């Protein structure tokens, strides 16, 4: 099953390995390191020009990717189920 996460982006819900609320993690060193690594590799997509609410990490056989979206974690969680 596929999941819309904003700005015409659809991902396979089975590829999701983490879903974070940015209000809770945006100031942590772990988030900053993970975000920097994904940016360096060219695997971070910003799906909004508005306030970013969620950080989604996906992984499949090819690569690990990160997404920053303005859709909240609760809404994404409902879409998964």
Phi and psi restraints in degrees (range 20) as a CNS / XPLOR table:
assign (resid 1 and name C) (resid 2 and name N)
       (resid 2 and name CA) (resid 2 and name C) 1.0 -109.1 20.0 2
assign (resid 2 and name N) (resid 2 and name CA)
       (resid 2 and name C) (resid 3 and name N) 1.0 157.7 20.0 2
assign (resid 2 and name C) (resid 3 and name N)
       (resid 3 and name CA) (resid 3 and name C) 1.0 -134.8 20.0 2
assign (resid 3 and name N) (resid 3 and name CA)
       (resid 3 and name C) (resid 4 and name N) 1.0 128.2 20.0 2
assign (resid 3 and name C) (resid 4 and name N)
       (resid 4 and name CA) (resid 4 and name C) 1.0 -83.0 20.0 2
assign (resid 4 and name N) (resid 4 and name CA)
       (resid 4 and name C) (resid 5 and name N) 1.0 125.4 20.0 2
assign (resid 4 and name C) (resid 5 and name N)
       (resid 5 and name CA) (resid 5 and name C) 1.0 -118.5 20.0 2
assign (resid 5 and name N) (resid 5 and name CA)
       (resid 5 and name C) (resid 6 and name N) 1.0 11.9 20.0 2
assign (resid 5 and name C) (resid 6 and name N)
       (resid 6 and name CA) (resid 6 and name C) 1.0 117.6 20.0 2
assign (resid 6 and name N) (resid 6 and name CA)
       (resid 6 and name C) (resid 7 and name N) 1.0 154.1 20.0 2
assign (resid 6 and name C) (resid 7 and name N)
       (resid 7 and name CA) (resid 7 and name C) 1.0 47.0 20.0 2
assign (resid 7 and name N) (resid 7 and name CA)
       (resid 7 and name C) (resid 8 and name N) 1.0 49.8 20.0 2
assign (resid 7 and name C) (resid 8 and name N)
       (resid 8 and name CA) (resid 8 and name C) 1.0 56.9 20.0 2
assign (resid 8 and name N) (resid 8 and name CA)
       (resid 8 and name C) (resid 9 and name N) 1.0 29.5 20.0 2
assign (resid 8 and name C) (resid 9 and name N)
       (resid 9 and name CA) (resid 9 and name C) 1.0 -106.4 20.0 2
assign (resid 9 and name N) (resid 9 and name CA)
       (resid 9 and name C) (resid 10 and name N) 1.0 128.5 20.0 2
assign (resid 9 and name C) (resid 10 and name N)
       (resid 10 and name CA) (resid 10 and name C) 1.0 -124.8 20.0 2
assign (resid 10 and name N) (resid 10 and name CA)
       (resid 10 and name C) (resid 11 and name N) 1.0 133.8 20.0 2
assign (resid 10 and name C) (resid 11 and name N)
       (resid 11 and name CA) (resid 11 and name C) 1.0 -125.8 20.0 2
assign (resid 11 and name N) (resid 11 and name CA)
       (resid 11 and name C) (resid 12 and name N) 1.0 159.7 20.0 2
assign (resid 11 and name C) (resid 12 and name N)
       (resid 12 and name CA) (resid 12 and name C) 1.0 -77.3 20.0 2
assign (resid 12 and name N) (resid 12 and name CA)
       (resid 12 and name C) (resid 13 and name N) 1.0 123.2 20.0 2
assign (resid 12 and name C) (resid 13 and name N)
       (resid 13 and name CA) (resid 13 and name C) 1.0 -64.3 20.0 2
assign (resid 13 and name N) (resid 13 and name CA)
       (resid 13 and name C) (resid 14 and name N) 1.0 -22.2 20.0 2
assign (resid 13 and name C) (resid 14 and name N)
       (resid 14 and name CA) (resid 14 and name C) 1.0 -73.1 20.0 2
assign (resid 14 and name N) (resid 14 and name CA)
       (resid 14 and name C) (resid 15 and name N) 1.0 -15.6 20.0 2
assign (resid 14 and name C) (resid 15 and name N)
       (resid 15 and name CA) (resid 15 and name C) 1.0 -85.9 20.0 2
assign (resid 15 and name N) (resid 15 and name CA)
       (resid 15 and name C) (resid 16 and name N) 1.0 -11.6 20.0 2
assign (resid 15 and name C) (resid 16 and name N)
       (resid 16 and name CA) (resid 16 and name C) 1.0 -70.6 20.0 2
assign (resid 16 and name N) (resid 16 and name CA)
       (resid 16 and name C) (resid 17 and name N) 1.0 125.1 20.0 2
assign (resid 16 and name C) (resid 17 and name N)
       (resid 17 and name CA) (resid 17 and name C) 1.0 -111.4 20.0 2
assign (resid 17 and name N) (resid 17 and name CA)
       (resid 17 and name C) (resid 18 and name N) 1.0 -17.6 20.0 2
assign (resid 17 and name C) (resid 18 and name N)
       (resid 18 and name CA) (resid 18 and name C) 1.0 -157.3 20.0 2
assign (resid 18 and name N) (resid 18 and name CA)
       (resid 18 and name C) (resid 19 and name N) 1.0 145.6 20.0 2
assign (resid 18 and name C) (resid 19 and name N)
       (resid 19 and name CA) (resid 19 and name C) 1.0 -137.9 20.0 2
assign (resid 19 and name N) (resid 19 and name CA)
       (resid 19 and name C) (resid 20 and name N) 1.0 117.7 20.0 2
assign (resid 19 and name C) (resid 20 and name N)
       (resid 20 and name CA) (resid 20 and name C) 1.0 -120.9 20.0 2
assign (resid 20 and name N) (resid 20 and name CA)
       (resid 20 and name C) (resid 21 and name N) 1.0 143.3 20.0 2
assign (resid 20 and name C) (resid 21 and name N)
       (resid 21 and name CA) (resid 21 and name C) 1.0 -84.5 20.0 2
assign (resid 21 and name N) (resid 21 and name CA)
       (resid 21 and name C) (resid 22 and name N) 1.0 118.2 20.0 2
assign (resid 21 and name C) (resid 22 and name N)
       (resid 22 and name CA) (resid 22 and name C) 1.0 -64.7 20.0 2
assign (resid 22 and name N) (resid 22 and name CA)
       (resid 22 and name C) (resid 23 and name N) 1.0 -25.6 20.0 2
assign (resid 22 and name C) (resid 23 and name N)
       (resid 23 and name CA) (resid 23 and name C) 1.0 -59.7 20.0 2
assign (resid 23 and name N) (resid 23 and name CA)
       (resid 23 and name C) (resid 24 and name N) 1.0 -29.0 20.0 2
assign (resid 23 and name C) (resid 24 and name N)
       (resid 24 and name CA) (resid 24 and name C) 1.0 -92.7 20.0 2
assign (resid 24 and name N) (resid 24 and name CA)
       (resid 24 and name C) (resid 25 and name N) 1.0 -26.7 20.0 2
assign (resid 24 and name C) (resid 25 and name N)
       (resid 25 and name CA) (resid 25 and name C) 1.0 -114.6 20.0 2
assign (resid 25 and name N) (resid 25 and name CA)
       (resid 25 and name C) (resid 26 and name N) 1.0 -9.6 20.0 2
assign (resid 25 and name C) (resid 26 and name N)
       (resid 26 and name CA) (resid 26 and name C) 1.0 -60.9 20.0 2
assign (resid 26 and name N) (resid 26 and name CA)
       (resid 26 and name C) (resid 27 and name N) 1.0 -21.4 20.0 2
assign (resid 26 and name C) (resid 27 and name N)
       (resid 27 and name CA) (resid 27 and name C) 1.0 -102.5 20.0 2
assign (resid 27 and name N) (resid 27 and name CA)
       (resid 27 and name C) (resid 28 and name N) 1.0 6.8 20.0 2
assign (resid 27 and name C) (resid 28 and name N)
       (resid 28 and name CA) (resid 28 and name C) 1.0 -86.1 20.0 2
assign (resid 28 and name N) (resid 28 and name CA)
       (resid 28 and name C) (resid 29 and name N) 1.0 150.0 20.0 2
assign (resid 28 and name C) (resid 29 and name N)
       (resid 29 and name CA) (resid 29 and name C) 1.0 -68.1 20.0 2
assign (resid 29 and name N) (resid 29 and name CA)
       (resid 29 and name C) (resid 30 and name N) 1.0 -31.1 20.0 2
assign (resid 29 and name C) (resid 30 and name N)
       (resid 30 and name CA) (resid 30 and name C) 1.0 -64.9 20.0 2
assign (resid 30 and name N) (resid 30 and name CA)
       (resid 30 and name C) (resid 31 and name N) 1.0 -44.7 20.0 2
assign (resid 30 and name C) (resid 31 and name N)
       (resid 31 and name CA) (resid 31 and name C) 1.0 -63.6 20.0 2
assign (resid 31 and name N) (resid 31 and name CA)
       (resid 31 and name C) (resid 32 and name N) 1.0 -46.3 20.0 2
assign (resid 31 and name C) (resid 32 and name N)
       (resid 32 and name CA) (resid 32 and name C) 1.0 -61.5 20.0 2
assign (resid 32 and name N) (resid 32 and name CA)
       (resid 32 and name C) (resid 33 and name N) 1.0 -40.1 20.0 2
assign (resid 32 and name C) (resid 33 and name N)
       (resid 33 and name CA) (resid 33 and name C) 1.0 -67.4 20.0 2
assign (resid 33 and name N) (resid 33 and name CA)
       (resid 33 and name C) (resid 34 and name N) 1.0 -43.5 20.0 2
assign (resid 33 and name C) (resid 34 and name N)
       (resid 34 and name CA) (resid 34 and name C) 1.0 -64.4 20.0 2
assign (resid 34 and name N) (resid 34 and name CA)
       (resid 34 and name C) (resid 35 and name N) 1.0 -44.3 20.0 2
assign (resid 34 and name C) (resid 35 and name N)
       (resid 35 and name CA) (resid 35 and name C) 1.0 -62.6 20.0 2
assign (resid 35 and name N) (resid 35 and name CA)
       (resid 35 and name C) (resid 36 and name N) 1.0 -44.7 20.0 2
assign (resid 35 and name C) (resid 36 and name N)
       (resid 36 and name CA) (resid 36 and name C) 1.0 -61.6 20.0 2
assign (resid 36 and name N) (resid 36 and name CA)
       (resid 36 and name C) (resid 37 and name N) 1.0 -41.9 20.0 2
assign (resid 36 and name C) (resid 37 and name N)
       (resid 37 and name CA) (resid 37 and name C) 1.0 -64.2 20.0 2
assign (resid 37 and name N) (resid 37 and name CA)
       (resid 37 and name C) (resid 38 and name N) 1.0 -45.0 20.0 2
assign (resid 37 and name C) (resid 38 and name N)
       (resid 38 and name CA) (resid 38 and name C) 1.0 -64.6 20.0 2
assign (resid 38 and name N) (resid 38 and name CA)
       (resid 38 and name C) (resid 39 and name N) 1.0 -39.2 20.0 2
assign (resid 38 and name C) (resid 39 and name N)
       (resid 39 and name CA) (resid 39 and name C) 1.0 -63.3 20.0 2
assign (resid 39 and name N) (resid 39 and name CA)
       (resid 39 and name C) (resid 40 and name N) 1.0 -44.4 20.0 2
assign (resid 39 and name C) (resid 40 and name N)
       (resid 40 and name CA) (resid 40 and name C) 1.0 -59.3 20.0 2
assign (resid 40 and name N) (resid 40 and name CA)
       (resid 40 and name C) (resid 41 and name N) 1.0 -38.7 20.0 2
assign (resid 40 and name C) (resid 41 and name N)
       (resid 41 and name CA) (resid 41 and name C) 1.0 -82.1 20.0 2
assign (resid 41 and name N) (resid 41 and name CA)
       (resid 41 and name C) (resid 42 and name N) 1.0 -6.9 20.0 2
assign (resid 41 and name C) (resid 42 and name N)
       (resid 42 and name CA) (resid 42 and name C) 1.0 76.3 20.0 2
assign (resid 42 and name N) (resid 42 and name CA)
       (resid 42 and name C) (resid 43 and name N) 1.0 24.3 20.0 2
assign (resid 42 and name C) (resid 43 and name N)
       (resid 43 and name CA) (resid 43 and name C) 1.0 -114.0 20.0 2
assign (resid 43 and name N) (resid 43 and name CA)
       (resid 43 and name C) (resid 44 and name N) 1.0 26.3 20.0 2
assign (resid 43 and name C) (resid 44 and name N)
       (resid 44 and name CA) (resid 44 and name C) 1.0 -117.9 20.0 2
assign (resid 44 and name N) (resid 44 and name CA)
       (resid 44 and name C) (resid 45 and name N) 1.0 125.9 20.0 2
assign (resid 44 and name C) (resid 45 and name N)
       (resid 45 and name CA) (resid 45 and name C) 1.0 -115.1 20.0 2
assign (resid 45 and name N) (resid 45 and name CA)
       (resid 45 and name C) (resid 46 and name N) 1.0 127.6 20.0 2
assign (resid 45 and name C) (resid 46 and name N)
       (resid 46 and name CA) (resid 46 and name C) 1.0 -96.2 20.0 2
assign (resid 46 and name N) (resid 46 and name CA)
       (resid 46 and name C) (resid 47 and name N) 1.0 116.1 20.0 2
assign (resid 46 and name C) (resid 47 and name N)
       (resid 47 and name CA) (resid 47 and name C) 1.0 -99.0 20.0 2
assign (resid 47 and name N) (resid 47 and name CA)
       (resid 47 and name C) (resid 48 and name N) 1.0 12.6 20.0 2
assign (resid 47 and name C) (resid 48 and name N)
       (resid 48 and name CA) (resid 48 and name C) 1.0 -154.5 20.0 2
assign (resid 48 and name N) (resid 48 and name CA)
       (resid 48 and name C) (resid 49 and name N) 1.0 151.3 20.0 2
assign (resid 48 and name C) (resid 49 and name N)
       (resid 49 and name CA) (resid 49 and name C) 1.0 -99.2 20.0 2
assign (resid 49 and name N) (resid 49 and name CA)
       (resid 49 and name C) (resid 50 and name N) 1.0 -10.6 20.0 2
assign (resid 49 and name C) (resid 50 and name N)
       (resid 50 and name CA) (resid 50 and name C) 1.0 -83.4 20.0 2
assign (resid 50 and name N) (resid 50 and name CA)
       (resid 50 and name C) (resid 51 and name N) 1.0 -172.2 20.0 2
assign (resid 50 and name C) (resid 51 and name N)
       (resid 51 and name CA) (resid 51 and name C) 1.0 -61.9 20.0 2
assign (resid 51 and name N) (resid 51 and name CA)
       (resid 51 and name C) (resid 52 and name N) 1.0 129.8 20.0 2
assign (resid 51 and name C) (resid 52 and name N)
       (resid 52 and name CA) (resid 52 and name C) 1.0 -81.9 20.0 2
assign (resid 52 and name N) (resid 52 and name CA)
       (resid 52 and name C) (resid 53 and name N) 1.0 131.6 20.0 2
assign (resid 52 and name C) (resid 53 and name N)
       (resid 53 and name CA) (resid 53 and name C) 1.0 -111.4 20.0 2
assign (resid 53 and name N) (resid 53 and name CA)
       (resid 53 and name C) (resid 54 and name N) 1.0 -30.4 20.0 2
assign (resid 53 and name C) (resid 54 and name N)
       (resid 54 and name CA) (resid 54 and name C) 1.0 -131.9 20.0 2
assign (resid 54 and name N) (resid 54 and name CA)
       (resid 54 and name C) (resid 55 and name N) 1.0 148.8 20.0 2
assign (resid 54 and name C) (resid 55 and name N)
       (resid 55 and name CA) (resid 55 and name C) 1.0 -121.7 20.0 2
assign (resid 55 and name N) (resid 55 and name CA)
       (resid 55 and name C) (resid 56 and name N) 1.0 118.8 20.0 2
assign (resid 55 and name C) (resid 56 and name N)
       (resid 56 and name CA) (resid 56 and name C) 1.0 -114.6 20.0 2
assign (resid 56 and name N) (resid 56 and name CA)
       (resid 56 and name C) (resid 57 and name N) 1.0 133.3 20.0 2
assign (resid 56 and name C) (resid 57 and name N)
       (resid 57 and name CA) (resid 57 and name C) 1.0 -115.2 20.0 2
assign (resid 57 and name N) (resid 57 and name CA)
       (resid 57 and name C) (resid 58 and name N) 1.0 129.2 20.0 2
assign (resid 57 and name C) (resid 58 and name N)
       (resid 58 and name CA) (resid 58 and name C) 1.0 -121.5 20.0 2
assign (resid 58 and name N) (resid 58 and name CA)
       (resid 58 and name C) (resid 59 and name N) 1.0 155.8 20.0 2
assign (resid 58 and name C) (resid 59 and name N)
       (resid 59 and name CA) (resid 59 and name C) 1.0 -148.2 20.0 2
assign (resid 59 and name N) (resid 59 and name CA)
       (resid 59 and name C) (resid 60 and name N) 1.0 137.0 20.0 2
assign (resid 59 and name C) (resid 60 and name N)
       (resid 60 and name CA) (resid 60 and name C) 1.0 -138.2 20.0 2
assign (resid 60 and name N) (resid 60 and name CA)
       (resid 60 and name C) (resid 61 and name N) 1.0 -168.2 20.0 2
assign (resid 60 and name C) (resid 61 and name N)
       (resid 61 and name CA) (resid 61 and name C) 1.0 -64.2 20.0 2
assign (resid 61 and name N) (resid 61 and name CA)
       (resid 61 and name C) (resid 62 and name N) 1.0 -25.2 20.0 2
assign (resid 61 and name C) (resid 62 and name N)
       (resid 62 and name CA) (resid 62 and name C) 1.0 -87.7 20.0 2
assign (resid 62 and name N) (resid 62 and name CA)
       (resid 62 and name C) (resid 63 and name N) 1.0 -44.5 20.0 2
assign (resid 62 and name C) (resid 63 and name N)
       (resid 63 and name CA) (resid 63 and name C) 1.0 -167.7 20.0 2
assign (resid 63 and name N) (resid 63 and name CA)
       (resid 63 and name C) (resid 64 and name N) 1.0 168.5 20.0 2
assign (resid 63 and name C) (resid 64 and name N)
       (resid 64 and name CA) (resid 64 and name C) 1.0 -103.4 20.0 2
assign (resid 64 and name N) (resid 64 and name CA)
       (resid 64 and name C) (resid 65 and name N) 1.0 135.3 20.0 2
assign (resid 64 and name C) (resid 65 and name N)
       (resid 65 and name CA) (resid 65 and name C) 1.0 -132.5 20.0 2
assign (resid 65 and name N) (resid 65 and name CA)
       (resid 65 and name C) (resid 66 and name N) 1.0 151.6 20.0 2
assign (resid 65 and name C) (resid 66 and name N)
       (resid 66 and name CA) (resid 66 and name C) 1.0 -121.0 20.0 2
assign (resid 66 and name N) (resid 66 and name CA)
       (resid 66 and name C) (resid 67 and name N) 1.0 147.0 20.0 2
assign (resid 66 and name C) (resid 67 and name N)
       (resid 67 and name CA) (resid 67 and name C) 1.0 -131.9 20.0 2
assign (resid 67 and name N) (resid 67 and name CA)
       (resid 67 and name C) (resid 68 and name N) 1.0 134.6 20.0 2
assign (resid 67 and name C) (resid 68 and name N)
       (resid 68 and name CA) (resid 68 and name C) 1.0 -110.6 20.0 2
assign (resid 68 and name N) (resid 68 and name CA)
       (resid 68 and name C) (resid 69 and name N) 1.0 123.2 20.0 2
assign (resid 68 and name C) (resid 69 and name N)
       (resid 69 and name CA) (resid 69 and name C) 1.0 -135.5 20.0 2
assign (resid 69 and name N) (resid 69 and name CA)
       (resid 69 and name C) (resid 70 and name N) 1.0 159.1 20.0 2
assign (resid 69 and name C) (resid 70 and name N)
       (resid 70 and name CA) (resid 70 and name C) 1.0 -90.3 20.0 2
assign (resid 70 and name N) (resid 70 and name CA)
       (resid 70 and name C) (resid 71 and name N) 1.0 3.9 20.0 2
assign (resid 70 and name C) (resid 71 and name N)
       (resid 71 and name CA) (resid 71 and name C) 1.0 -87.1 20.0 2
assign (resid 71 and name N) (resid 71 and name CA)
       (resid 71 and name C) (resid 72 and name N) 1.0 131.1 20.0 2
assign (resid 71 and name C) (resid 72 and name N)
       (resid 72 and name CA) (resid 72 and name C) 1.0 -69.7 20.0 2
assign (resid 72 and name N) (resid 72 and name CA)
       (resid 72 and name C) (resid 73 and name N) 1.0 159.0 20.0 2
assign (resid 72 and name C) (resid 73 and name N)
       (resid 73 and name CA) (resid 73 and name C) 1.0 -64.8 20.0 2
assign (resid 73 and name N) (resid 73 and name CA)
       (resid 73 and name C) (resid 74 and name N) 1.0 -34.1 20.0 2
assign (resid 73 and name C) (resid 74 and name N)
       (resid 74 and name CA) (resid 74 and name C) 1.0 -64.7 20.0 2
assign (resid 74 and name N) (resid 74 and name CA)
       (resid 74 and name C) (resid 75 and name N) 1.0 -44.4 20.0 2
assign (resid 74 and name C) (resid 75 and name N)
       (resid 75 and name CA) (resid 75 and name C) 1.0 -64.1 20.0 2
assign (resid 75 and name N) (resid 75 and name CA)
       (resid 75 and name C) (resid 76 and name N) 1.0 -43.7 20.0 2
assign (resid 75 and name C) (resid 76 and name N)
       (resid 76 and name CA) (resid 76 and name C) 1.0 -62.8 20.0 2
assign (resid 76 and name N) (resid 76 and name CA)
       (resid 76 and name C) (resid 77 and name N) 1.0 -42.0 20.0 2
assign (resid 76 and name C) (resid 77 and name N)
       (resid 77 and name CA) (resid 77 and name C) 1.0 -59.5 20.0 2
assign (resid 77 and name N) (resid 77 and name CA)
       (resid 77 and name C) (resid 78 and name N) 1.0 -40.7 20.0 2
assign (resid 77 and name C) (resid 78 and name N)
       (resid 78 and name CA) (resid 78 and name C) 1.0 -65.7 20.0 2
assign (resid 78 and name N) (resid 78 and name CA)
       (resid 78 and name C) (resid 79 and name N) 1.0 -37.8 20.0 2
assign (resid 78 and name C) (resid 79 and name N)
       (resid 79 and name CA) (resid 79 and name C) 1.0 -68.0 20.0 2
assign (resid 79 and name N) (resid 79 and name CA)
       (resid 79 and name C) (resid 80 and name N) 1.0 -32.0 20.0 2
assign (resid 79 and name C) (resid 80 and name N)
       (resid 80 and name CA) (resid 80 and name C) 1.0 -65.1 20.0 2
assign (resid 80 and name N) (resid 80 and name CA)
       (resid 80 and name C) (resid 81 and name N) 1.0 -41.5 20.0 2
